[in-house]
Amino acid sequence: MSLETILGLAAMLFVIGIFGVLTKRNIIAVFMSLELMFNSVNLTFVALSYYVMPVNLVTDLSTAMTGHVFAIFVIAVAAAEVAVGLGIVFALYRVNGSIELTSDMGRSN
């Protein structure tokens, strides 16, 4: 696969994620769309690391692994985001009795 193909795939995944964030009313679906966006960024980091700085042309291995390190960092941030997000989902369910994103969230019944 070429770099353009991988970047095109990552862009399509990112656009699908944005579409999901903007159109879904269920907060779990919104978090899934955010994760899709994070993973498209990870794909971009790894592809750029692989194609822009090939391992056989770089004398220092840490330079060639920069994209992979960023991808691992994004995965760690995404895991923290999921943990905080699930806490928010549980709190919203206790208050509203639903996990749907609506304009009257937080108002007492």
GROMACS elastic network, one bead per residue, 0.5 to 0.9 nm:
[ bonds ]
;  ai    aj funct       b0    kb
    1     4     6  0.82972   500
    1     5     6  0.63697   500
    1     6     6  0.69992   500
    2     5     6  0.53214   500
    2     6     6  0.65245   500
    2     7     6  0.87422   500
    2    51     6  0.84920   500
    3     6     6  0.52344   500
    3     7     6  0.60811   500
    3     8     6  0.84414   500
    3    47     6  0.66902   500
    3    48     6  0.75129   500
    3    50     6  0.89528   500
    3    51     6  0.66051   500
    3    52     6  0.89574   500
    4     7     6  0.51237   500
    4     8     6  0.59412   500
    4     9     6  0.85241   500
    5     8     6  0.50617   500
    5     9     6  0.61846   500
    5    10     6  0.86251   500
    6     9     6  0.50483   500
    6    10     6  0.61595   500
    6    11     6  0.85715   500
    6    43     6  0.77141   500
    6    44     6  0.74624   500
    6    47     6  0.68766   500
    7    11     6  0.60571   500
    7    12     6  0.85745   500
    7    40     6  0.88902   500
    7    43     6  0.79659   500
    7    44     6  0.61385   500
    7    47     6  0.75591   500
    7    48     6  0.86164   500
    8    11     6  0.50313   500
    8    12     6  0.61929   500
    8    13     6  0.86253   500
    9    12     6  0.51176   500
    9    13     6  0.62152   500
    9    14     6  0.85979   500
    9    40     6  0.80710   500
    9    43     6  0.88071   500
   10    13     6  0.50925   500
   10    14     6  0.61273   500
   10    15     6  0.86531   500
   10    37     6  0.86507   500
   10    39     6  0.82998   500
   10    41     6  0.69583   500
   10    42     6  0.86601   500
   10    43     6  0.62858   500
   10    44     6  0.62379   500
   11    14     6  0.50123   500
   11    15     6  0.61738   500
   11    16     6  0.86027   500
   11    40     6  0.70617   500
   11    41     6  0.86277   500
   11    44     6  0.86103   500
   12    15     6  0.51177   500
   12    16     6  0.61685   500
   12    17     6  0.85559   500
   12    40     6  0.83941   500
   13    16     6  0.50979   500
   13    17     6  0.61694   500
   13    18     6  0.87026   500
   13    36     6  0.66354   500
   13    37     6  0.66255   500
   13    39     6  0.82833   500
   13    40     6  0.57647   500
   14    18     6  0.62251   500
   14    19     6  0.86001   500
   14    33     6  0.87601   500
   14    34     6  0.89288   500
   14    36     6  0.68202   500
   14    38     6  0.80090   500
   14    39     6  0.83635   500
   14    40     6  0.56807   500
   14    41     6  0.76632   500
   15    18     6  0.50145   500
   15    19     6  0.61005   500
   15    20     6  0.85533   500
   15    37     6  0.78645   500
   16    19     6  0.50353   500
   16    20     6  0.61946   500
   16    21     6  0.87053   500
   16    33     6  0.75813   500
   16    36     6  0.79440   500
   16    37     6  0.79813   500
   17    20     6  0.50521   500
   17    21     6  0.62229   500
   17    22     6  0.86586   500
   17    30     6  0.84922   500
   17    32     6  0.80814   500
   17    34     6  0.61111   500
   17    35     6  0.78389   500
   17    36     6  0.55132   500
   17    37     6  0.51429   500
   17    38     6  0.88301   500
   17    40     6  0.88373   500
   18    21     6  0.50947   500
   18    22     6  0.61631   500
   18    23     6  0.85515   500
   18    33     6  0.69632   500
   18    34     6  0.76733   500
   18    36     6  0.89262   500
   18    37     6  0.72298   500
   19    22     6  0.52568   500
   19    23     6  0.60144   500
   19    24     6  0.81823   500
   19    33     6  0.80408   500
   20    23     6  0.53233   500
   20    24     6  0.55259   500
   20    29     6  0.72521   500
   20    30     6  0.62580   500
   20    32     6  0.83007   500
   20    33     6  0.53453   500
   20    34     6  0.81945   500
   21    24     6  0.59590   500
   21    25     6  0.85348   500
   21    27     6  0.89822   500
   21    29     6  0.77476   500
   21    31     6  0.77869   500
   21    32     6  0.85968   500
   21    33     6  0.57541   500
   21    34     6  0.68555   500
   22    25     6  0.85298   500
   22    30     6  0.80973   500
   23    30     6  0.85379   500
   24    27     6  0.75765   500
   24    29     6  0.63883   500
   24    30     6  0.61483   500
   24    33     6  0.89557   500
   24   100     6  0.89608   500
   24   101     6  0.82545   500
   25    28     6  0.87960   500
   25    29     6  0.76056   500
   25    30     6  0.74466   500
   25    99     6  0.85481   500
   25   100     6  0.54223   500
   25   102     6  0.71978   500
   26    29     6  0.53656   500
   26    30     6  0.64396   500
   26    31     6  0.89109   500
   26    99     6  0.61272   500
   26   101     6  0.59192   500
   27    31     6  0.62579   500
   27    32     6  0.86273   500
   27    85     6  0.88977   500
   27    89     6  0.72808   500
   27    99     6  0.59910   500
   27   100     6  0.60320   500
   27   101     6  0.62203   500
   28    31     6  0.51036   500
   28    32     6  0.62421   500
   28    33     6  0.86616   500
   28    85     6  0.88432   500
   28    86     6  0.84768   500
   28    89     6  0.80128   500
   28    99     6  0.77825   500
   28   100     6  0.87335   500
   29    33     6  0.61740   500
   29    34     6  0.86227   500
   30    33     6  0.50431   500
   30    34     6  0.62538   500
   30    35     6  0.86892   500
   31    35     6  0.62220   500
   31    36     6  0.86343   500
   31    81     6  0.88101   500
   31    82     6  0.74195   500
   31    85     6  0.75886   500
   32    35     6  0.50392   500
   32    36     6  0.62677   500
   32    37     6  0.87341   500
   33    37     6  0.63312   500
   33    38     6  0.87170   500
   34    37     6  0.50388   500
   34    38     6  0.62553   500
   34    39     6  0.86598   500
   34    78     6  0.87036   500
   35    39     6  0.61239   500
   35    40     6  0.85697   500
   35    78     6  0.69355   500
   35    82     6  0.86606   500
   36    39     6  0.51309   500
   36    40     6  0.62141   500
   36    41     6  0.87399   500
   37    40     6  0.51270   500
   37    41     6  0.64301   500
   37    42     6  0.87516   500
   38    41     6  0.51668   500
   38    42     6  0.63167   500
   38    43     6  0.87688   500
   38    74     6  0.70257   500
   38    75     6  0.77538   500
   38    78     6  0.71611   500
   39    43     6  0.61517   500
   39    44     6  0.85663   500
   39    71     6  0.84114   500
   39    74     6  0.83378   500
   39    75     6  0.79879   500
   40    43     6  0.50278   500
   40    44     6  0.62938   500
   40    45     6  0.87498   500
   41    45     6  0.62456   500
   41    46     6  0.87245   500
   41    71     6  0.78305   500
   41    74     6  0.83486   500
   42    45     6  0.50900   500
   42    46     6  0.62370   500
   42    47     6  0.85024   500
   42    67     6  0.81041   500
   42    68     6  0.80996   500
   42    70     6  0.75996   500
   42    72     6  0.80989   500
   42    74     6  0.70119   500
   42    75     6  0.80002   500
   43    46     6  0.53068   500
   43    47     6  0.60163   500
   43    48     6  0.85043   500
   43    71     6  0.77984   500
   44    47     6  0.51473   500
   44    48     6  0.60229   500
   44    49     6  0.84001   500
   44    67     6  0.83377   500
   44    71     6  0.88700   500
   45    48     6  0.53294   500
   45    49     6  0.60696   500
   45    50     6  0.85960   500
   45    66     6  0.82953   500
   45    68     6  0.68170   500
   45    69     6  0.88936   500
   45    70     6  0.68771   500
   45    71     6  0.63181   500
   46    49     6  0.50097   500
   46    50     6  0.60735   500
   46    51     6  0.86138   500
   46    65     6  0.84639   500
   46    66     6  0.83624   500
   46    68     6  0.54314   500
   46    69     6  0.87985   500
   46    70     6  0.83383   500
   46    71     6  0.69070   500
   47    50     6  0.50878   500
   47    51     6  0.60395   500
   47    52     6  0.80952   500
   47    67     6  0.77358   500
   48    51     6  0.52758   500
   48    52     6  0.53805   500
   48    53     6  0.75656   500
   48    67     6  0.68853   500
   49    52     6  0.56696   500
   49    53     6  0.56299   500
   49    54     6  0.73269   500
   49    63     6  0.88377   500
   49    64     6  0.63534   500
   49    65     6  0.66888   500
   49    66     6  0.64748   500
   49    68     6  0.71643   500
   50    53     6  0.58820   500
   50    54     6  0.54255   500
   50    55     6  0.74859   500
   50    64     6  0.74179   500
   50    65     6  0.82423   500
   50    67     6  0.78616   500
   50    68     6  0.89635   500
   51    54     6  0.57278   500
   52    64     6  0.89190   500
   53    56     6  0.85649   500
   53    57     6  0.70528   500
   53    58     6  0.67448   500
   53    63     6  0.78601   500
   53    64     6  0.56988   500
   53    65     6  0.87620   500
   54    57     6  0.55820   500
   54    58     6  0.65645   500
   54    64     6  0.65999   500
   55    58     6  0.53530   500
   55    59     6  0.78938   500
   55    60     6  0.85748   500
   55    61     6  0.69973   500
   55    63     6  0.87856   500
   55    64     6  0.56939   500
   55    65     6  0.83843   500
   56    59     6  0.77112   500
   57    64     6  0.89438   500
   58    61     6  0.67570   500
   58    63     6  0.71948   500
   58    64     6  0.64646   500
   59    63     6  0.82803   500
   59    64     6  0.86430   500
   60    63     6  0.56308   500
   60    64     6  0.70072   500
   61    64     6  0.51587   500
   61    65     6  0.63481   500
   61    66     6  0.89811   500
   62    65     6  0.51543   500
   62    66     6  0.64880   500
   63    66     6  0.55739   500
   63    67     6  0.88526   500
   64    67     6  0.76148   500
   64    68     6  0.85531   500
   65    68     6  0.52540   500
   65    69     6  0.62829   500
   65    70     6  0.87948   500
   66    69     6  0.51764   500
   66    70     6  0.63187   500
   66    71     6  0.86709   500
   67    70     6  0.51023   500
   67    71     6  0.61492   500
   67    72     6  0.87081   500
   68    72     6  0.62770   500
   68    73     6  0.86239   500
   69    72     6  0.51469   500
   69    73     6  0.62357   500
   69    74     6  0.86890   500
   70    74     6  0.61749   500
   70    75     6  0.86217   500
   71    74     6  0.50542   500
   71    75     6  0.62080   500
   71    76     6  0.86879   500
   72    75     6  0.50127   500
   72    76     6  0.62946   500
   72    77     6  0.87190   500
   73    76     6  0.51055   500
   73    77     6  0.62912   500
   73    78     6  0.86016   500
   74    77     6  0.50119   500
   74    78     6  0.60201   500
   74    79     6  0.85516   500
   75    79     6  0.61781   500
   75    80     6  0.87234   500
   76    79     6  0.51097   500
   76    80     6  0.64135   500
   76    81     6  0.86568   500
   77    80     6  0.51216   500
   77    81     6  0.61489   500
   77    82     6  0.86916   500
   78    82     6  0.61698   500
   78    83     6  0.86442   500
   79    82     6  0.51272   500
   79    83     6  0.63195   500
   79    84     6  0.87752   500
   80    83     6  0.50853   500
   80    84     6  0.62563   500
   80    85     6  0.83763   500
   81    84     6  0.52496   500
   81    85     6  0.58216   500
   81    86     6  0.84700   500
   82    86     6  0.59604   500
   82    87     6  0.85063   500
   83    86     6  0.53697   500
   83    87     6  0.64471   500
   83    88     6  0.88513   500
   84    87     6  0.51354   500
   84    88     6  0.63598   500
   84    89     6  0.87274   500
   85    88     6  0.50153   500
   85    89     6  0.61485   500
   85    90     6  0.86905   500
   86    90     6  0.61829   500
   86    91     6  0.85562   500
   87    90     6  0.52205   500
   87    91     6  0.62658   500
   87    92     6  0.86545   500
   88    91     6  0.50425   500
   88    92     6  0.60728   500
   88    93     6  0.85119   500
   89    92     6  0.51063   500
   89    93     6  0.60998   500
   89    94     6  0.86492   500
   89    98     6  0.89862   500
   89    99     6  0.64372   500
   90    93     6  0.50785   500
   90    94     6  0.62721   500
   90    95     6  0.87658   500
   90    99     6  0.82744   500
   91    94     6  0.51646   500
   91    95     6  0.63333   500
   91    96     6  0.85813   500
   92    95     6  0.51317   500
   92    96     6  0.57537   500
   92    97     6  0.72767   500
   92    98     6  0.70543   500
   92    99     6  0.63932   500
   92   105     6  0.81183   500
   92   106     6  0.77907   500
   93    96     6  0.52966   500
   93    99     6  0.56052   500
   93   100     6  0.89363   500
   94    97     6  0.56429   500
   94    98     6  0.79752   500
   95    98     6  0.82048   500
   95   105     6  0.86798   500
   95   106     6  0.68856   500
   95   107     6  0.86871   500
   95   108     6  0.80710   500
   96    99     6  0.75929   500
   96   105     6  0.69996   500
   96   106     6  0.68776   500
   96   107     6  0.81371   500
   96   108     6  0.80214   500
   96   109     6  0.81937   500
   98   101     6  0.85885   500
  100   105     6  0.87823   500
  101   104     6  0.86233   500
  101   105     6  0.71843   500
  102   105     6  0.57841   500
  103   106     6  0.89869   500
  104   107     6  0.58763   500
  104   108     6  0.89792   500
  105   108     6  0.86102   500
